[in-house]
Amino acid sequence: MDQEALARLEAALEAGPCESPCLRCGEKQWYSRRYDAFFCPRCDAWAEEACEDPHCEYCAGRPERPSLALDIE
């Protein structure tokens, strides 16, 4: 992911890098305040599944992949 796309994703997800590594690729995970979830920008994957609560303010609107948040803006 190029720097411009990463900056757009950071804004869309209200996110920033963390110290914990991605279990798939080893790169640093990011944390999204908007969705209260960790994700890997390189793998374009959430670190954990969304909860099943249809009324959850974080998970109910979370896109399937982090990059799809750019389409929601």
C-alpha positions in Angstrom: 0.0 0.0 0.0 1.5 3.3 -1.0 1.9 6.3 1.4 -1.1 8.2 0.0 -3.4 5.3 0.3 -2.2 4.6 3.8 -2.8 8.2 4.8 -6.4 8.0 3.5 -6.9 4.7 5.3 -5.6 6.2 8.5 -8.1 9.0 8.3 -11.0 6.8 7.3 -10.5 4.4 10.1 -9.3 6.9 12.7 -6.3 4.6 13.0 -2.6 4.5 13.9 0.2 2.0 14.1 0.8 -0.2 17.2 3.7 -2.2 18.5 2.0 -5.6 18.1 2.9 -7.5 14.9 0.4 -9.0 12.4 0.2 -12.8 12.9 0.1 -13.3 9.1 3.0 -11.1 7.8 4.8 -9.8 10.8 4.4 -6.1 10.0 3.0 -3.7 12.6 -0.7 -3.8 13.1 -2.8 -0.7 13.3 -5.6 0.1 15.7 -8.9 1.6 14.4 -10.6 3.8 16.9 -13.6 4.0 14.6 -14.2 0.3 14.7 -12.4 -0.5 17.9 -10.3 -3.2 16.2 -6.8 -4.1 15.2 -5.9 -4.6 11.5 -3.0 -5.1 9.1 -2.8 -2.5 6.3 -0.4 -4.8 4.3 -2.7 -7.9 4.5 -5.8 -5.7 4.3 -7.3 -7.8 7.1 -8.9 -7.3 10.5 -7.0 -9.1 13.3 -10.2 -10.4 14.9 -13.7 -11.1 13.7 -16.5 -8.6 14.3 -18.9 -9.4 17.1 -22.3 -10.8 16.3 -24.3 -8.0 18.1 -26.3 -6.2 15.4 -26.5 -3.1 17.6 -22.7 -2.9 18.3 -21.7 0.7 17.5 -18.3 -0.6 16.3 -18.9 -3.9 14.5 -22.3 -3.4 12.9 -20.9 -1.0 10.2 -17.4 -2.4 9.9 -16.5 -3.3 6.3 -15.3 -6.8 5.4 -11.8 -5.5 4.8 -10.1 -2.3 6.2 -9.5 -0.8 2.8 -13.2 -0.9 2.0 -13.7 1.9 4.6 -12.4 4.2 1.9 -15.6 3.5 0.0 -17.7 4.4 3.0 -16.3 7.9 3.5 
